[in-house]
Amino acid sequence: AARHGYEAVVKLLLDTGKANVDSRDIENQTPLSRAAEYGHEAVVKLLLDTGKVDVDSRDFENQTPLSRAAEYGHEAVVKLLLES
């Protein structure tokens, strides 16, 4: 859901209190990393607002959510991550 920018679905999952915000996919990326990589600002904000995400998590290429957002030119997401 985070990768595809499905804000309402992410919010629903977070609201249950049962979602693991730092779960990892096959490429060792977290929901925050995927949302940052694809420039989904609203999803990034939702995840950051939980206060539970590891903003410095590293994936299979040793990239962080910030480096992914910067690599793909997602300025608004970069700003959110820098302010977190």
mmCIF file of the N, C-alpha and C atoms, coordinates in Angstrom:
data_MODEL
# 
_entry.id   MODEL 
# 
loop_
_atom_site.group_PDB 
_atom_site.id 
_atom_site.type_symbol 
_atom_site.label_atom_id 
_atom_site.label_alt_id 
_atom_site.label_comp_id 
_atom_site.label_asym_id 
_atom_site.label_entity_id 
_atom_site.label_seq_id 
_atom_site.pdbx_PDB_ins_code 
_atom_site.Cartn_x 
_atom_site.Cartn_y 
_atom_site.Cartn_z 
_atom_site.occupancy 
_atom_site.B_iso_or_equiv 
_atom_site.pdbx_formal_charge 
_atom_site.auth_seq_id 
_atom_site.auth_comp_id 
_atom_site.auth_asym_id 
_atom_site.auth_atom_id 
_atom_site.pdbx_PDB_model_num 
ATOM 1   N N  . ALA A 1 1  ? 0.822  -1.197 0.000  1.00 0.00 ? 1  ALA A N  1 
ATOM 2   C CA . ALA A 1 1  ? 0.000  0.000  0.000  1.00 0.00 ? 1  ALA A CA 1 
ATOM 3   C C  . ALA A 1 1  ? 0.864  1.258  0.000  1.00 0.00 ? 1  ALA A C  1 
ATOM 4   N N  . ALA A 1 2  ? 1.942  1.245  0.799  1.00 0.00 ? 2  ALA A N  1 
ATOM 5   C CA . ALA A 1 2  ? 2.825  2.420  0.871  1.00 0.00 ? 2  ALA A CA 1 
ATOM 6   C C  . ALA A 1 2  ? 3.520  2.662  -0.463 1.00 0.00 ? 2  ALA A C  1 
ATOM 7   N N  . ARG A 1 3  ? 3.962  1.602  -1.091 1.00 0.00 ? 3  ARG A N  1 
ATOM 8   C CA . ARG A 1 3  ? 4.661  1.718  -2.367 1.00 0.00 ? 3  ARG A CA 1 
ATOM 9   C C  . ARG A 1 3  ? 3.789  2.367  -3.439 1.00 0.00 ? 3  ARG A C  1 
ATOM 10  N N  . HIS A 1 4  ? 2.515  2.056  -3.425 1.00 0.00 ? 4  HIS A N  1 
ATOM 11  C CA . HIS A 1 4  ? 1.609  2.549  -4.456 1.00 0.00 ? 4  HIS A CA 1 
ATOM 12  C C  . HIS A 1 4  ? 0.889  3.833  -4.064 1.00 0.00 ? 4  HIS A C  1 
ATOM 13  N N  . GLY A 1 5  ? 1.175  4.342  -2.868 1.00 0.00 ? 5  GLY A N  1 
ATOM 14  C CA . GLY A 1 5  ? 0.590  5.608  -2.446 1.00 0.00 ? 5  GLY A CA 1 
ATOM 15  C C  . GLY A 1 5  ? -0.858 5.516  -2.023 1.00 0.00 ? 5  GLY A C  1 
ATOM 16  N N  . TYR A 1 6  ? -1.280 4.358  -1.572 1.00 0.00 ? 6  TYR A N  1 
ATOM 17  C CA . TYR A 1 6  ? -2.666 4.170  -1.145 1.00 0.00 ? 6  TYR A CA 1 
ATOM 18  C C  . TYR A 1 6  ? -2.844 4.713  0.273  1.00 0.00 ? 6  TYR A C  1 
ATOM 19  N N  . GLU A 1 7  ? -2.965 6.034  0.348  1.00 0.00 ? 7  GLU A N  1 
ATOM 20  C CA . GLU A 1 7  ? -3.020 6.727  1.631  1.00 0.00 ? 7  GLU A CA 1 
ATOM 21  C C  . GLU A 1 7  ? -4.123 6.190  2.545  1.00 0.00 ? 7  GLU A C  1 
ATOM 22  N N  . ALA A 1 8  ? -5.321 6.016  2.018  1.00 0.00 ? 8  ALA A N  1 
ATOM 23  C CA . ALA A 1 8  ? -6.445 5.552  2.839  1.00 0.00 ? 8  ALA A CA 1 
ATOM 24  C C  . ALA A 1 8  ? -6.197 4.154  3.400  1.00 0.00 ? 8  ALA A C  1 
ATOM 25  N N  . VAL A 1 9  ? -5.591 3.291  2.608  1.00 0.00 ? 9  VAL A N  1 
ATOM 26  C CA . VAL A 1 9  ? -5.302 1.930  3.067  1.00 0.00 ? 9  VAL A CA 1 
ATOM 27  C C  . VAL A 1 9  ? -4.221 1.960  4.142  1.00 0.00 ? 9  VAL A C  1 
ATOM 28  N N  . VAL A 1 10 ? -3.181 2.754  3.928  1.00 0.00 ? 10 VAL A N  1 
ATOM 29  C CA . VAL A 1 10 ? -2.120 2.881  4.931  1.00 0.00 ? 10 VAL A CA 1 
ATOM 30  C C  . VAL A 1 10 ? -2.709 3.409  6.237  1.00 0.00 ? 10 VAL A C  1 
ATOM 31  N N  . LYS A 1 11 ? -3.552 4.430  6.143  1.00 0.00 ? 11 LYS A N  1 
ATOM 32  C CA . LYS A 1 11 ? -4.173 4.994  7.346  1.00 0.00 ? 11 LYS A CA 1 
ATOM 33  C C  . LYS A 1 11 ? -5.013 3.945  8.058  1.00 0.00 ? 11 LYS A C  1 
ATOM 34  N N  . LEU A 1 12 ? -5.788 3.199  7.315  1.00 0.00 ? 12 LEU A N  1 
ATOM 35  C CA . LEU A 1 12 ? -6.610 2.141  7.898  1.00 0.00 ? 12 LEU A CA 1 
ATOM 36  C C  . LEU A 1 12 ? -5.744 1.121  8.638  1.00 0.00 ? 12 LEU A C  1 
ATOM 37  N N  . LEU A 1 13 ? -4.668 0.696  8.015  1.00 0.00 ? 13 LEU A N  1 
ATOM 38  C CA . LEU A 1 13 ? -3.762 -0.268 8.648  1.00 0.00 ? 13 LEU A CA 1 
ATOM 39  C C  . LEU A 1 13 ? -3.121 0.311  9.904  1.00 0.00 ? 13 LEU A C  1 
ATOM 40  N N  . LEU A 1 14 ? -2.691 1.565  9.835  1.00 0.00 ? 14 LEU A N  1 
ATOM 41  C CA . LEU A 1 14 ? -2.074 2.205  10.998 1.00 0.00 ? 14 LEU A CA 1 
ATOM 42  C C  . LEU A 1 14 ? -3.076 2.370  12.130 1.00 0.00 ? 14 LEU A C  1 
ATOM 43  N N  . ASP A 1 15 ? -4.303 2.696  11.788 1.00 0.00 ? 15 ASP A N  1 
ATOM 44  C CA . ASP A 1 15 ? -5.339 2.909  12.804 1.00 0.00 ? 15 ASP A CA 1 
ATOM 45  C C  . ASP A 1 15 ? -5.669 1.643  13.594 1.00 0.00 ? 15 ASP A C  1 
ATOM 46  N N  . THR A 1 16 ? -5.393 0.482  13.028 1.00 0.00 ? 16 THR A N  1 
ATOM 47  C CA . THR A 1 16 ? -5.649 -0.768 13.753 1.00 0.00 ? 16 THR A CA 1 
ATOM 48  C C  . THR A 1 16 ? -4.666 -0.941 14.907 1.00 0.00 ? 16 THR A C  1 
ATOM 49  N N  . GLY A 1 17 ? -3.505 -0.284 14.788 1.00 0.00 ? 17 GLY A N  1 
ATOM 50  C CA . GLY A 1 17 ? -2.476 -0.436 15.807 1.00 0.00 ? 17 GLY A CA 1 
ATOM 51  C C  . GLY A 1 17 ? -1.721 -1.742 15.699 1.00 0.00 ? 17 GLY A C  1 
ATOM 52  N N  . LYS A 1 18 ? -2.044 -2.532 14.702 1.00 0.00 ? 18 LYS A N  1 
ATOM 53  C CA . LYS A 1 18 ? -1.417 -3.848 14.544 1.00 0.00 ? 18 LYS A CA 1 
ATOM 54  C C  . LYS A 1 18 ? -0.399 -3.893 13.409 1.00 0.00 ? 18 LYS A C  1 
ATOM 55  N N  . ALA A 1 19 ? -0.310 -2.829 12.647 1.00 0.00 ? 19 ALA A N  1 
ATOM 56  C CA . ALA A 1 19 ? 0.609  -2.811 11.501 1.00 0.00 ? 19 ALA A CA 1 
ATOM 57  C C  . ALA A 1 19 ? 2.046  -2.638 11.981 1.00 0.00 ? 19 ALA A C  1 
ATOM 58  N N  . ASN A 1 20 ? 2.932  -3.427 11.428 1.00 0.00 ? 20 ASN A N  1 
ATOM 59  C CA . ASN A 1 20 ? 4.361  -3.291 11.718 1.00 0.00 ? 20 ASN A CA 1 
ATOM 60  C C  . ASN A 1 20 ? 4.925  -2.265 10.742 1.00 0.00 ? 20 ASN A C  1 
ATOM 61  N N  . VAL A 1 21 ? 5.138  -1.038 11.220 1.00 0.00 ? 21 VAL A N  1 
ATOM 62  C CA . VAL A 1 21 ? 5.564  0.045  10.331 1.00 0.00 ? 21 VAL A CA 1 
ATOM 63  C C  . VAL A 1 21 ? 6.977  -0.143 9.806  1.00 0.00 ? 21 VAL A C  1 
ATOM 64  N N  . ASP A 1 22 ? 7.742  -1.020 10.424 1.00 0.00 ? 22 ASP A N  1 
ATOM 65  C CA . ASP A 1 22 ? 9.100  -1.277 9.948  1.00 0.00 ? 22 ASP A CA 1 
ATOM 66  C C  . ASP A 1 22 ? 9.247  -2.673 9.345  1.00 0.00 ? 22 ASP A C  1 
ATOM 67  N N  . SER A 1 23 ? 8.147  -3.244 8.865  1.00 0.00 ? 23 SER A N  1 
ATOM 68  C CA . SER A 1 23 ? 8.240  -4.537 8.181  1.00 0.00 ? 23 SER A CA 1 
ATOM 69  C C  . SER A 1 23 ? 9.106  -4.367 6.934  1.00 0.00 ? 23 SER A C  1 
ATOM 70  N N  . ARG A 1 24 ? 9.634  -5.457 6.445  1.00 0.00 ? 24 ARG A N  1 
ATOM 71  C CA . ARG A 1 24 ? 10.541 -5.390 5.295  1.00 0.00 ? 24 ARG A CA 1 
ATOM 72  C C  . ARG A 1 24 ? 10.064 -6.313 4.184  1.00 0.00 ? 24 ARG A C  1 
ATOM 73  N N  . ASP A 1 25 ? 10.288 -5.850 2.951  1.00 0.00 ? 25 ASP A N  1 
ATOM 74  C CA . ASP A 1 25 ? 9.914  -6.665 1.798  1.00 0.00 ? 25 ASP A CA 1 
ATOM 75  C C  . ASP A 1 25 ? 11.123 -7.464 1.321  1.00 0.00 ? 25 ASP A C  1 
ATOM 76  N N  . ILE A 1 26 ? 11.002 -8.080 0.173  1.00 0.00 ? 26 ILE A N  1 
ATOM 77  C CA . ILE A 1 26 ? 12.063 -8.941 -0.357 1.00 0.00 ? 26 ILE A CA 1 
ATOM 78  C C  . ILE A 1 26 ? 13.367 -8.182 -0.625 1.00 0.00 ? 26 ILE A C  1 
ATOM 79  N N  . GLU A 1 27 ? 13.277 -6.876 -0.821 1.00 0.00 ? 27 GLU A N  1 
ATOM 80  C CA . GLU A 1 27 ? 14.471 -6.053 -1.051 1.00 0.00 ? 27 GLU A CA 1 
ATOM 81  C C  . GLU A 1 27 ? 14.896 -5.314 0.217  1.00 0.00 ? 27 GLU A C  1 
ATOM 82  N N  . ASN A 1 28 ? 14.400 -5.803 1.352  1.00 0.00 ? 28 ASN A N  1 
ATOM 83  C CA . ASN A 1 28 ? 14.741 -5.263 2.661  1.00 0.00 ? 28 ASN A CA 1 
ATOM 84  C C  . ASN A 1 28 ? 14.309 -3.804 2.833  1.00 0.00 ? 28 ASN A C  1 
ATOM 85  N N  . GLN A 1 29 ? 13.287 -3.396 2.090  1.00 0.00 ? 29 GLN A N  1 
ATOM 86  C CA . GLN A 1 29 ? 12.792 -2.028 2.203  1.00 0.00 ? 29 GLN A CA 1 
ATOM 87  C C  . GLN A 1 29 ? 11.563 -1.981 3.098  1.00 0.00 ? 29 GLN A C  1 
ATOM 88  N N  . THR A 1 30 ? 11.471 -0.912 3.869  1.00 0.00 ? 30 THR A N  1 
ATOM 89  C CA . THR A 1 30 ? 10.334 -0.685 4.755  1.00 0.00 ? 30 THR A CA 1 
ATOM 90  C C  . THR A 1 30 ? 9.241  0.080  4.007  1.00 0.00 ? 30 THR A C  1 
ATOM 91  N N  . PRO A 1 31 ? 8.049  0.159  4.567  1.00 0.00 ? 31 PRO A N  1 
ATOM 92  C CA . PRO A 1 31 ? 7.006  0.987  3.944  1.00 0.00 ? 31 PRO A CA 1 
ATOM 93  C C  . PRO A 1 31 ? 7.461  2.442  3.756  1.00 0.00 ? 31 PRO A C  1 
ATOM 94  N N  . LEU A 1 32 ? 8.190  2.981  4.726  1.00 0.00 ? 32 LEU A N  1 
ATOM 95  C CA . LEU A 1 32 ? 8.687  4.354  4.591  1.00 0.00 ? 32 LEU A CA 1 
ATOM 96  C C  . LEU A 1 32 ? 9.640  4.477  3.411  1.00 0.00 ? 32 LEU A C  1 
ATOM 97  N N  . SER A 1 33 ? 10.522 3.527  3.263  1.00 0.00 ? 33 SER A N  1 
ATOM 98  C CA . SER A 1 33 ? 11.471 3.549  2.158  1.00 0.00 ? 33 SER A CA 1 
ATOM 99  C C  . SER A 1 33 ? 10.760 3.481  0.812  1.00 0.00 ? 33 SER A C  1 
ATOM 100 N N  . ARG A 1 34 ? 9.763  2.608  0.709  1.00 0.00 ? 34 ARG A N  1 
ATOM 101 C CA . ARG A 1 34 ? 9.019  2.487  -0.553 1.00 0.00 ? 34 ARG A CA 1 
ATOM 102 C C  . ARG A 1 34 ? 8.230  3.758  -0.858 1.00 0.00 ? 34 ARG A C  1 
ATOM 103 N N  . ALA A 1 35 ? 7.554  4.298  0.140  1.00 0.00 ? 35 ALA A N  1 
ATOM 104 C CA . ALA A 1 35 ? 6.783  5.531  -0.072 1.00 0.00 ? 35 ALA A CA 1 
ATOM 105 C C  . ALA A 1 35 ? 7.705  6.681  -0.456 1.00 0.00 ? 35 ALA A C  1 
ATOM 106 N N  . ALA A 1 36 ? 8.868  6.754  0.166  1.00 0.00 ? 36 ALA A N  1 
ATOM 107 C CA . ALA A 1 36 ? 9.836  7.809  -0.149 1.00 0.00 ? 36 ALA A CA 1 
ATOM 108 C C  . ALA A 1 36 ? 10.372 7.642  -1.565 1.00 0.00 ? 36 ALA A C  1 
ATOM 109 N N  . GLU A 1 37 ? 10.697 6.419  -1.929 1.00 0.00 ? 37 GLU A N  1 
ATOM 110 C CA . GLU A 1 37 ? 11.232 6.124  -3.259 1.00 0.00 ? 37 GLU A CA 1 
ATOM 111 C C  . GLU A 1 37 ? 10.263 6.538  -4.365 1.00 0.00 ? 37 GLU A C  1 
ATOM 112 N N  . TYR A 1 38 ? 8.973  6.337  -4.131 1.00 0.00 ? 38 TYR A N  1 
ATOM 113 C CA . TYR A 1 38 ? 7.979  6.643  -5.151 1.00 0.00 ? 38 TYR A CA 1 
ATOM 114 C C  . TYR A 1 38 ? 7.341  8.019  -4.980 1.00 0.00 ? 38 TYR A C  1 
ATOM 115 N N  . GLY A 1 39 ? 7.820  8.788  -4.005 1.00 0.00 ? 39 GLY A N  1 
ATOM 116 C CA . GLY A 1 39 ? 7.375  10.174 -3.855 1.00 0.00 ? 39 GLY A CA 1 
ATOM 117 C C  . GLY A 1 39 ? 5.986  10.353 -3.283 1.00 0.00 ? 39 GLY A C  1 
ATOM 118 N N  . HIS A 1 40 ? 5.533  9.403  -2.490 1.00 0.00 ? 40 HIS A N  1 
ATOM 119 C CA . HIS A 1 40 ? 4.188  9.480  -1.919 1.00 0.00 ? 40 HIS A CA 1 
ATOM 120 C C  . HIS A 1 40 ? 4.223  10.271 -0.605 1.00 0.00 ? 40 HIS A C  1 
ATOM 121 N N  . GLU A 1 41 ? 4.186  11.583 -0.755 1.00 0.00 ? 41 GLU A N  1 
ATOM 122 C CA . GLU A 1 41 ? 4.339  12.500 0.377  1.00 0.00 ? 41 GLU A CA 1 
ATOM 123 C C  . GLU A 1 41 ? 3.332  12.236 1.500  1.00 0.00 ? 41 GLU A C  1 
ATOM 124 N N  . ALA A 1 42 ? 2.074  12.073 1.162  1.00 0.00 ? 42 ALA A N  1 
ATOM 125 C CA . ALA A 1 42 ? 1.042  11.869 2.192  1.00 0.00 ? 42 ALA A CA 1 
ATOM 126 C C  . ALA A 1 42 ? 1.287  10.591 2.986  1.00 0.00 ? 42 ALA A C  1 
ATOM 127 N N  . VAL A 1 43 ? 1.717  9.539  2.315  1.00 0.00 ? 43 VAL A N  1 
ATOM 128 C CA . VAL A 1 43 ? 1.999  8.272  2.993  1.00 0.00 ? 43 VAL A CA 1 
ATOM 129 C C  . VAL A 1 43 ? 3.232  8.418  3.876  1.00 0.00 ? 43 VAL A C  1 
ATOM 130 N N  . VAL A 1 44 ? 4.254  9.090  3.374  1.00 0.00 ? 44 VAL A N  1 
ATOM 131 C CA . VAL A 1 44 ? 5.452  9.339  4.180  1.00 0.00 ? 44 VAL A CA 1 
ATOM 132 C C  . VAL A 1 44 ? 5.058  10.076 5.457  1.00 0.00 ? 44 VAL A C  1 
ATOM 133 N N  . LYS A 1 45 ? 4.227  11.100 5.321  1.00 0.00 ? 45 LYS A N  1 
ATOM 134 C CA . LYS A 1 45 ? 3.797  11.872 6.489  1.00 0.00 ? 45 LYS A CA 1 
ATOM 135 C C  . LYS A 1 45 ? 3.027  10.996 7.473  1.00 0.00 ? 45 LYS A C  1 
ATOM 136 N N  . LEU A 1 46 ? 2.115  10.182 6.986  1.00 0.00 ? 46 LEU A N  1 
ATOM 137 C CA . LEU A 1 46 ? 1.374  9.271  7.869  1.00 0.00 ? 46 LEU A CA 1 
ATOM 138 C C  . LEU A 1 46 ? 2.320  8.363  8.653  1.00 0.00 ? 46 LEU A C  1 
ATOM 139 N N  . LEU A 1 47 ? 3.292  7.804  7.956  1.00 0.00 ? 47 LEU A N  1 
ATOM 140 C CA . LEU A 1 47 ? 4.240  6.898  8.606  1.00 0.00 ? 47 LEU A CA 1 
ATOM 141 C C  . LEU A 1 47 ? 5.105  7.633  9.618  1.00 0.00 ? 47 LEU A C  1 
ATOM 142 N N  . LEU A 1 48 ? 5.587  8.811  9.257  1.00 0.00 ? 48 LEU A N  1 
ATOM 143 C CA . LEU A 1 48 ? 6.400  9.599  10.185 1.00 0.00 ? 48 LEU A CA 1 
ATOM 144 C C  . LEU A 1 48 ? 5.597  9.996  11.416 1.00 0.00 ? 48 LEU A C  1 
ATOM 145 N N  . ASP A 1 49 ? 4.337  10.327 11.215 1.00 0.00 ? 49 ASP A N  1 
ATOM 146 C CA . ASP A 1 49 ? 3.484  10.763 12.324 1.00 0.00 ? 49 ASP A CA 1 
ATOM 147 C C  . ASP A 1 49 ? 3.247  9.673  13.369 1.00 0.00 ? 49 ASP A C  1 
ATOM 148 N N  . THR A 1 50 ? 3.516  8.423  13.027 1.00 0.00 ? 50 THR A N  1 
ATOM 149 C CA . THR A 1 50 ? 3.361  7.352  14.019 1.00 0.00 ? 50 THR A CA 1 
ATOM 150 C C  . THR A 1 50 ? 4.431  7.468  15.100 1.00 0.00 ? 50 THR A C  1 
ATOM 151 N N  . GLY A 1 51 ? 5.566  8.067  14.742 1.00 0.00 ? 51 GLY A N  1 
ATOM 152 C CA . GLY A 1 51 ? 6.674  8.150  15.684 1.00 0.00 ? 51 GLY A CA 1 
ATOM 153 C C  . GLY A 1 51 ? 7.364  6.817  15.904 1.00 0.00 ? 51 GLY A C  1 
ATOM 154 N N  . LYS A 1 52 ? 7.014  5.829  15.119 1.00 0.00 ? 52 LYS A N  1 
ATOM 155 C CA . LYS A 1 52 ? 7.534  4.471  15.309 1.00 0.00 ? 52 LYS A CA 1 
ATOM 156 C C  . LYS A 1 52 ? 8.446  3.993  14.186 1.00 0.00 ? 52 LYS A C  1 
ATOM 157 N N  . VAL A 1 53 ? 8.558  4.762  13.118 1.00 0.00 ? 53 VAL A N  1 
ATOM 158 C CA . VAL A 1 53 ? 9.367  4.299  11.986 1.00 0.00 ? 53 VAL A CA 1 
ATOM 159 C C  . VAL A 1 53 ? 10.845 4.600  12.202 1.00 0.00 ? 53 VAL A C  1 
ATOM 160 N N  . ASP A 1 54 ? 11.672 3.743  11.673 1.00 0.00 ? 54 ASP A N  1 
ATOM 161 C CA . ASP A 1 54 ? 13.120 3.956  11.689 1.00 0.00 ? 54 ASP A CA 1 
ATOM 162 C C  . ASP A 1 54 ? 13.478 4.724  10.422 1.00 0.00 ? 54 ASP A C  1 
ATOM 163 N N  . VAL A 1 55 ? 13.662 6.040  10.554 1.00 0.00 ? 55 VAL A N  1 
ATOM 164 C CA . VAL A 1 55 ? 13.924 6.872  9.376  1.00 0.00 ? 55 VAL A CA 1 
ATOM 165 C C  . VAL A 1 55 ? 15.298 6.610  8.778  1.00 0.00 ? 55 VAL A C  1 
ATOM 166 N N  . ASP A 1 56 ? 16.164 5.959  9.525  1.00 0.00 ? 56 ASP A N  1 
ATOM 167 C CA . ASP A 1 56 ? 17.515 5.676  9.039  1.00 0.00 ? 56 ASP A CA 1 
ATOM 168 C C  . ASP A 1 56 ? 17.703 4.224  8.614  1.00 0.00 ? 56 ASP A C  1 
ATOM 169 N N  . SER A 1 57 ? 16.609 3.500  8.433  1.00 0.00 ? 57 SER A N  1 
ATOM 170 C CA . SER A 1 57 ? 16.721 2.099  8.021  1.00 0.00 ? 57 SER A CA 1 
ATOM 171 C C  . SER A 1 57 ? 17.409 2.009  6.659  1.00 0.00 ? 57 SER A C  1 
ATOM 172 N N  . ARG A 1 58 ? 18.129 0.930  6.454  1.00 0.00 ? 58 ARG A N  1 
ATOM 173 C CA . ARG A 1 58 ? 18.863 0.732  5.197  1.00 0.00 ? 58 ARG A CA 1 
ATOM 174 C C  . ARG A 1 58 ? 18.331 -0.513 4.494  1.00 0.00 ? 58 ARG A C  1 
ATOM 175 N N  . ASP A 1 59 ? 18.274 -0.423 3.178  1.00 0.00 ? 59 ASP A N  1 
ATOM 176 C CA . ASP A 1 59 ? 17.753 -1.539 2.388  1.00 0.00 ? 59 ASP A CA 1 
ATOM 177 C C  . ASP A 1 59 ? 18.885 -2.395 1.830  1.00 0.00 ? 59 ASP A C  1 
ATOM 178 N N  . PHE A 1 60 ? 18.557 -3.242 0.879  1.00 0.00 ? 60 PHE A N  1 
ATOM 179 C CA . PHE A 1 60 ? 19.528 -4.182 0.305  1.00 0.00 ? 60 PHE A CA 1 
ATOM 180 C C  . PHE A 1 60 ? 20.670 -3.498 -0.433 1.00 0.00 ? 60 PHE A C  1 
ATOM 181 N N  . GLU A 1 61 ? 20.487 -2.243 -0.805 1.00 0.00 ? 61 GLU A N  1 
ATOM 182 C CA . GLU A 1 61 ? 21.551 -1.473 -1.464 1.00 0.00 ? 61 GLU A CA 1 
ATOM 183 C C  . GLU A 1 61 ? 22.169 -0.450 -0.511 1.00 0.00 ? 61 GLU A C  1 
ATOM 184 N N  . ASN A 1 62 ? 21.903 -0.615 0.775  1.00 0.00 ? 62 ASN A N  1 
ATOM 185 C CA . ASN A 1 62 ? 22.415 0.265  1.819  1.00 0.00 ? 62 ASN A CA 1 
ATOM 186 C C  . ASN A 1 62 ? 21.881 1.693  1.700  1.00 0.00 ? 62 ASN A C  1 
ATOM 187 N N  . GLN A 1 63 ? 20.710 1.836  1.082  1.00 0.00 ? 63 GLN A N  1 
ATOM 188 C CA . GLN A 1 63 ? 20.077 3.144  0.912  1.00 0.00 ? 63 GLN A CA 1 
ATOM 189 C C  . GLN A 1 63 ? 19.081 3.389  2.043  1.00 0.00 ? 63 GLN A C  1 
ATOM 190 N N  . THR A 1 64 ? 18.925 4.655  2.429  1.00 0.00 ? 64 THR A N  1 
ATOM 191 C CA . THR A 1 64 ? 17.933 5.052  3.426  1.00 0.00 ? 64 THR A CA 1 
ATOM 192 C C  . THR A 1 64 ? 16.712 5.633  2.709  1.00 0.00 ? 64 THR A C  1 
ATOM 193 N N  . PRO A 1 65 ? 15.605 5.820  3.413  1.00 0.00 ? 65 PRO A N  1 
ATOM 194 C CA . PRO A 1 65 ? 14.459 6.489  2.784  1.00 0.00 ? 65 PRO A CA 1 
ATOM 195 C C  . PRO A 1 65 ? 14.839 7.866  2.228  1.00 0.00 ? 65 PRO A C  1 
ATOM 196 N N  . LEU A 1 66 ? 15.657 8.604  2.948  1.00 0.00 ? 66 LEU A N  1 
ATOM 197 C CA . LEU A 1 66 ? 16.094 9.918  2.478  1.00 0.00 ? 66 LEU A CA 1 
ATOM 198 C C  . LEU A 1 66 ? 16.893 9.807  1.186  1.00 0.00 ? 66 LEU A C  1 
ATOM 199 N N  . SER A 1 67 ? 17.821 8.874  1.128  1.00 0.00 ? 67 SER A N  1 
ATOM 200 C CA . SER A 1 67 ? 18.629 8.752  -0.091 1.00 0.00 ? 67 SER A CA 1 
ATOM 201 C C  . SER A 1 67 ? 17.780 8.293  -1.273 1.00 0.00 ? 67 SER A C  1 
ATOM 202 N N  . ARG A 1 68 ? 16.775 7.453  -1.016 1.00 0.00 ? 68 ARG A N  1 
ATOM 203 C CA . ARG A 1 68 ? 15.872 7.030  -2.096 1.00 0.00 ? 68 ARG A CA 1 
ATOM 204 C C  . ARG A 1 68 ? 15.062 8.213  -2.622 1.00 0.00 ? 68 ARG A C  1 
ATOM 205 N N  . ALA A 1 69 ? 14.501 9.008  -1.719 1.00 0.00 ? 69 ALA A N  1 
ATOM 206 C CA . ALA A 1 69 ? 13.709 10.175 -2.134 1.00 0.00 ? 69 ALA A CA 1 
ATOM 207 C C  . ALA A 1 69 ? 14.567 11.165 -2.910 1.00 0.00 ? 69 ALA A C  1 
ATOM 208 N N  . ALA A 1 70 ? 15.782 11.387 -2.447 1.00 0.00 ? 70 ALA A N  1 
ATOM 209 C CA . ALA A 1 70 ? 16.686 12.322 -3.125 1.00 0.00 ? 70 ALA A CA 1 
ATOM 210 C C  . ALA A 1 70 ? 17.083 11.793 -4.500 1.00 0.00 ? 70 ALA A C  1 
ATOM 211 N N  . GLU A 1 71 ? 17.365 10.501 -4.580 1.00 0.00 ? 71 GLU A N  1 
ATOM 212 C CA . GLU A 1 71 ? 17.769 9.881  -5.847 1.00 0.00 ? 71 GLU A CA 1 
ATOM 213 C C  . GLU A 1 71 ? 16.724 10.086 -6.941 1.00 0.00 ? 71 GLU A C  1 
ATOM 214 N N  . TYR A 1 72 ? 15.453 10.034 -6.553 1.00 0.00 ? 72 TYR A N  1 
ATOM 215 C CA . TYR A 1 72 ? 14.380 10.153 -7.536 1.00 0.00 ? 72 TYR A CA 1 
ATOM 216 C C  . TYR A 1 72 ? 13.772 11.547 -7.600 1.00 0.00 ? 72 TYR A C  1 
ATOM 217 N N  . GLY A 1 73 ? 14.396 12.508 -6.929 1.00 0.00 ? 73 GLY A N  1 
ATOM 218 C CA . GLY A 1 73 ? 14.000 13.907 -7.055 1.00 0.00 ? 73 GLY A CA 1 
ATOM 219 C C  . GLY A 1 73 ? 12.701 14.295 -6.375 1.00 0.00 ? 73 GLY A C  1 
ATOM 220 N N  . HIS A 1 74 ? 12.348 13.609 -5.309 1.00 0.00 ? 74 HIS A N  1 
ATOM 221 C CA . HIS A 1 74 ? 11.100 13.904 -4.601 1.00 0.00 ? 74 HIS A CA 1 
ATOM 222 C C  . HIS A 1 74 ? 11.361 14.937 -3.499 1.00 0.00 ? 74 HIS A C  1 
ATOM 223 N N  . GLU A 1 75 ? 11.407 16.194 -3.897 1.00 0.00 ? 75 GLU A N  1 
ATOM 224 C CA . GLU A 1 75 ? 11.801 17.284 -3.006 1.00 0.00 ? 75 GLU A CA 1 
ATOM 225 C C  . GLU A 1 75 ? 10.933 17.385 -1.755 1.00 0.00 ? 75 GLU A C  1 
ATOM 226 N N  . ALA A 1 76 ? 9.630  17.303 -1.899 1.00 0.00 ? 76 ALA A N  1 
ATOM 227 C CA . ALA A 1 76 ? 8.740  17.426 -0.734 1.00 0.00 ? 76 ALA A CA 1 
ATOM 228 C C  . ALA A 1 76 ? 8.988  16.304 0.274  1.00 0.00 ? 76 ALA A C  1 
ATOM 229 N N  . VAL A 1 77 ? 9.245  15.114 -0.219 1.00 0.00 ? 77 VAL A N  1 
ATOM 230 C CA . VAL A 1 77 ? 9.524  13.978 0.662  1.00 0.00 ? 77 VAL A CA 1 
ATOM 231 C C  . VAL A 1 77 ? 10.875 14.170 1.342  1.00 0.00 ? 77 VAL A C  1 
ATOM 232 N N  . VAL A 1 78 ? 11.856 14.647 0.609  1.00 0.00 ? 78 VAL A N  1 
ATOM 233 C CA . VAL A 1 78 ? 13.169 14.934 1.197  1.00 0.00 ? 78 VAL A CA 1 
ATOM 234 C C  . VAL A 1 78 ? 13.004 15.911 2.356  1.00 0.00 ? 78 VAL A C  1 
ATOM 235 N N  . LYS A 1 79 ? 12.228 16.969 2.151  1.00 0.00 ? 79 LYS A N  1 
ATOM 236 C CA . LYS A 1 79 ? 12.004 17.960 3.215  1.00 0.00 ? 79 LYS A CA 1 
ATOM 237 C C  . LYS A 1 79 ? 11.356 17.323 4.436  1.00 0.00 ? 79 LYS A C  1 
ATOM 238 N N  . LEU A 1 80 ? 10.340 16.511 4.223  1.00 0.00 ? 80 LEU A N  1 
ATOM 239 C CA . LEU A 1 80 ? 9.681  15.831 5.346  1.00 0.00 ? 80 LEU A CA 1 
ATOM 240 C C  . LEU A 1 80 ? 10.667 14.972 6.137  1.00 0.00 ? 80 LEU A C  1 
ATOM 241 N N  . LEU A 1 81 ? 11.488 14.227 5.425  1.00 0.00 ? 81 LEU A N  1 
ATOM 242 C CA . LEU A 1 81 ? 12.439 13.339 6.090  1.00 0.00 ? 81 LEU A CA 1 
ATOM 243 C C  . LEU A 1 81 ? 13.519 14.123 6.831  1.00 0.00 ? 81 LEU A C  1 
ATOM 244 N N  . LEU A 1 82 ? 13.954 15.223 6.261  1.00 0.00 ? 82 LEU A N  1 
ATOM 245 C CA . LEU A 1 82 ? 14.962 16.046 6.932  1.00 0.00 ? 82 LEU A CA 1 
ATOM 246 C C  . LEU A 1 82 ? 14.407 16.697 8.197  1.00 0.00 ? 82 LEU A C  1 
ATOM 247 N N  . GLU A 1 83 ? 13.121 16.997 8.191  1.00 0.00 ? 83 GLU A N  1 
ATOM 248 C CA . GLU A 1 83 ? 12.481 17.637 9.343  1.00 0.00 ? 83 GLU A CA 1 
ATOM 249 C C  . GLU A 1 83 ? 12.085 16.639 10.429 1.00 0.00 ? 83 GLU A C  1 
ATOM 250 N N  . SER A 1 84 ? 12.156 15.356 10.117 1.00 0.00 ? 84 SER A N  1 
ATOM 251 C CA . SER A 1 84 ? 11.704 14.352 11.096 1.00 0.00 ? 84 SER A CA 1 
ATOM 252 C C  . SER A 1 84 ? 12.768 14.057 12.143 1.00 0.00 ? 84 SER A C  1 
# 
